[in-house]
Amino acid sequence: MGAEKADDIADLKRRAEAGDASAQYELGCRYHEGRGVPKDLKAAFDWYMRAAMQGHNSGLCDVGYCYRNGHGVGRDYAEALKYYRKACDQGCPTGAYWLGYAYEHGEGVGKDIARAIEYYELSARRGDSDAAGRLEALRKRQTGRE
């Protein structure tokens, strides 16, 4: 890691510690990926949570991701859904996508394909191409055209 990168990380940490939600989220990403800092899933989760507590959409989604996958925190599908729902309620397509996924697969909620389709449709309307793909697959499955 060169001096410029170390300076960049130090500046990012200063901004994050001062309460900048975007810097907190970016620092979480750095720890999650091990980019410029040692990979540390617990630190990533903590920084994502700080961003999420300020309503940062990507922070909310990544806290959900961490709970869903047990990254830096114990796996807890129900807790993941709380964060996805908050992001979705703020207009985030990713939050809506993961709610759809949860209903499609019964992760933290009862399996409900109709609700999954509703959330995938919402996500797709917000521009998520993955949701559009899931919708197509579910509709094919429903009509028996897999």
C-alpha positions as CSV (number, residue, x, y, z in Angstrom):
1,M,0.0,0.0,0.0
2,G,1.6,3.3,-1.1
3,A,1.7,6.6,0.8
4,E,-1.1,8.0,-1.4
5,K,-3.4,5.1,-0.7
6,A,-2.5,5.2,3.0
7,D,-3.4,9.0,3.0
8,D,-6.7,8.2,1.2
9,I,-7.6,5.6,3.8
10,A,-6.7,7.9,6.6
11,D,-8.9,10.7,5.1
12,L,-11.7,8.2,4.6
13,K,-11.5,7.1,8.2
14,R,-11.5,10.7,9.4
15,R,-14.6,11.5,7.4
16,A,-16.3,8.3,8.6
17,E,-15.5,8.9,12.2
18,A,-16.8,12.5,11.9
19,G,-20.2,11.0,10.8
20,D,-20.2,11.2,7.0
21,A,-22.6,8.3,6.1
22,S,-21.1,7.9,2.6
23,A,-17.6,7.6,4.0
24,Q,-18.8,5.2,6.6
25,Y,-20.4,3.0,3.9
26,E,-17.3,3.2,1.7
27,L,-15.1,2.2,4.7
28,G,-17.4,-0.7,5.3
29,C,-16.9,-1.7,1.7
30,R,-13.1,-1.4,2.0
31,Y,-13.1,-3.7,5.1
32,H,-15.5,-6.2,3.4
33,E,-13.2,-6.5,0.4
34,G,-9.9,-5.9,2.0
35,R,-9.2,-3.0,-0.2
36,G,-6.5,-0.7,1.3
37,V,-7.2,-2.2,4.8
38,P,-7.1,-5.8,6.1
39,K,-10.2,-7.7,5.3
40,D,-12.4,-7.6,8.4
41,L,-16.1,-8.6,8.2
42,K,-16.9,-7.4,11.7
43,A,-15.4,-4.0,11.0
44,A,-17.3,-3.9,7.7
45,F,-20.6,-4.7,9.4
46,D,-19.9,-2.0,12.1
47,W,-19.3,0.7,9.4
48,Y,-22.3,-0.4,7.3
49,M,-24.4,-0.2,10.5
50,R,-23.2,3.3,11.2
51,A,-24.2,4.4,7.7
52,A,-27.5,2.5,8.0
53,M,-28.4,4.3,11.2
54,Q,-28.3,7.5,9.2
55,G,-30.6,6.1,6.6
56,H,-28.0,5.4,3.9
57,N,-29.7,3.1,1.4
58,S,-26.6,1.1,0.5
59,G,-25.7,0.9,4.2
60,L,-29.1,-0.5,5.0
61,C,-28.9,-3.1,2.2
62,D,-25.4,-4.2,3.2
63,V,-26.4,-4.5,6.9
64,G,-29.2,-6.8,5.5
65,Y,-26.6,-8.6,3.4
66,C,-24.4,-9.2,6.4
67,Y,-27.3,-10.5,8.5
68,R,-28.5,-12.7,5.6
69,N,-25.0,-14.2,5.0
70,G,-23.6,-14.1,8.6
71,H,-20.8,-11.8,7.6
72,G,-19.4,-10.1,10.7
73,V,-22.5,-10.9,12.6
74,G,-24.6,-14.0,13.3
75,R,-26.9,-15.1,10.4
76,D,-30.4,-13.8,11.0
77,Y,-32.9,-13.7,8.1
78,A,-35.6,-11.9,10.1
79,E,-33.1,-9.1,11.0
80,A,-31.9,-8.9,7.4
81,L,-35.5,-8.3,6.3
82,K,-35.8,-5.3,8.6
83,Y,-33.0,-3.5,6.9
84,Y,-34.1,-4.5,3.4
85,R,-37.6,-3.2,4.2
86,K,-36.2,0.1,5.4
87,A,-34.2,0.5,2.3
88,C,-37.2,-0.5,0.1
89,D,-39.4,2.0,1.9
90,Q,-36.9,4.7,1.0
91,G,-37.1,3.8,-2.7
92,C,-34.1,1.5,-3.0
93,P,-34.4,-1.1,-5.8
94,T,-31.9,-3.4,-4.0
95,G,-34.0,-3.5,-0.8
96,A,-37.1,-4.4,-2.9
97,Y,-35.1,-7.1,-4.7
98,W,-34.0,-8.9,-1.6
99,L,-37.5,-8.7,-0.1
100,G,-38.7,-10.5,-3.3
101,Y,-35.9,-13.0,-2.9
102,A,-36.8,-13.7,0.7
103,Y,-40.5,-14.3,-0.2
104,E,-39.5,-16.5,-3.2
105,H,-37.2,-18.7,-1.0
106,G,-38.9,-18.4,2.4
107,E,-35.9,-16.7,4.1
108,G,-37.2,-15.2,7.3
109,V,-40.8,-15.2,6.0
110,G,-43.2,-17.8,4.7
111,K,-42.6,-18.6,1.1
112,D,-45.1,-16.5,-0.9
113,I,-44.5,-16.3,-4.7
114,A,-47.2,-13.6,-5.2
115,R,-45.5,-11.3,-2.7
116,A,-42.1,-12.2,-4.3
117,I,-43.5,-11.1,-7.6
118,E,-44.8,-7.8,-6.1
119,Y,-41.4,-6.9,-4.7
120,Y,-39.5,-8.0,-7.9
121,E,-41.9,-5.8,-9.9
122,L,-41.2,-2.9,-7.6
123,S,-37.5,-3.4,-7.9
124,A,-37.6,-3.8,-11.7
125,R,-39.7,-0.6,-12.0
126,R,-36.9,1.1,-10.0
127,G,-34.3,-0.1,-12.5
128,D,-33.0,-3.4,-11.1
129,S,-32.2,-5.8,-14.0
130,D,-31.7,-8.7,-11.7
131,A,-35.3,-8.3,-10.5
132,A,-36.5,-8.3,-14.1
133,G,-34.7,-11.6,-14.6
134,R,-36.2,-13.2,-11.5
135,L,-39.7,-12.0,-12.6
136,E,-39.2,-13.6,-16.0
137,A,-38.1,-16.9,-14.4
138,L,-41.0,-16.9,-11.9
139,R,-43.6,-16.2,-14.6
140,K,-42.2,-19.0,-16.8
141,R,-42.4,-21.3,-13.8
142,Q,-46.0,-20.3,-13.1
143,T,-47.0,-21.0,-16.7
144,G,-45.0,-24.2,-16.9
145,R,-42.6,-22.8,-19.6
146,E,-39.3,-23.3,-17.8
